[in-house]
Amino acid sequence: MNTPEILNKINDFDIVLASKSPRRQQLLTDIGLKFRVVNHLDMDEVYPSVLKREEIPLYLAKAKASFYESFLE
């Protein structure tokens, strides 16, 4: 499967970016992904202090996904 075919399959999904970061939006746009931005709600990005540095992004991503899930249609 080549890159355009992969992008077409991925773009079949409703991709939601729960971030106000212009850089993240630009990165997704640059690789050709279709997405929508949901940033009208604020969530504190707090995490347990026992997490290793490399575990923090995944922890926050899961927390954001869980937080925003109830607001998605």
C-alpha positions as semicolon CSV with decimal commas, in nm:
position;residue;x (nm);y (nm);z (nm)
1;M;0,000;0,000;0,000
2;N;0,143;0,339;-0,095
3;T;0,121;0,667;0,092
4;P;-0,182;0,812;-0,092
5;E;-0,377;0,490;-0,031
6;I;-0,288;0,499;0,338
7;L;-0,394;0,865;0,367
8;N;-0,724;0,787;0,194
9;K;-0,794;0,511;0,445
10;I;-0,697;0,730;0,741
11;N;-0,908;1,017;0,610
12;D;-1,212;0,789;0,621
13;F;-1,200;0,839;0,998
14;D;-1,325;1,144;1,187
15;I;-0,994;1,273;1,318
16;V;-1,031;1,519;1,604
17;L;-0,744;1,734;1,720
18;A;-0,810;1,850;2,075
19;S;-0,531;2,102;2,075
20;K;-0,492;2,474;2,028
21;S;-0,140;2,423;1,898
22;P;-0,095;2,579;1,553
23;R;0,213;2,361;1,506
24;R;0,016;2,038;1,553
25;Q;-0,248;2,162;1,309
26;Q;0,022;2,247;1,056
27;L;0,189;1,907;1,093
28;L;-0,137;1,722;1,024
29;T;-0,215;1,951;0,730
30;D;0,134;1,907;0,586
31;I;0,100;1,529;0,574
32;G;-0,241;1,553;0,410
33;L;-0,472;1,452;0,694
34;K;-0,827;1,581;0,716
35;F;-0,921;1,671;1,070
36;R;-1,131;1,900;1,281
37;V;-1,017;2,103;1,577
38;V;-1,202;2,091;1,908
39;N;-1,049;2,350;2,133
40;H;-1,344;2,527;2,286
41;L;-1,297;2,349;2,617
42;D;-1,003;2,379;2,845
43;M;-0,855;2,086;3,031
44;D;-0,574;2,115;3,279
45;E;-0,273;1,920;3,161
46;V;-0,177;1,769;3,493
47;Y;-0,019;1,429;3,539
48;P;0,107;1,212;3,824
49;S;0,456;1,312;3,933
50;V;0,563;0,947;3,932
51;L;0,541;0,926;3,551
52;K;0,861;0,907;3,353
53;R;0,918;1,190;3,107
54;E;0,846;0,964;2,809
55;E;0,514;0,848;2,963
56;I;0,368;1,197;3,004
57;P;0,257;1,259;2,641
58;L;0,065;0,931;2,621
59;Y;-0,093;0,990;2,962
60;L;-0,208;1,340;2,859
61;A;-0,333;1,220;2,519
62;K;-0,547;0,954;2,685
63;A;-0,674;1,201;2,944
64;K;-0,769;1,452;2,672
65;A;-0,939;1,186;2,463
66;S;-1,142;1,075;2,763
67;F;-1,229;1,433;2,856
68;Y;-1,340;1,533;2,507
69;E;-1,521;1,207;2,425
70;S;-1,842;1,321;2,593
71;F;-1,849;1,639;2,382
72;L;-1,816;1,469;2,043
73;E;-2,113;1,398;1,823
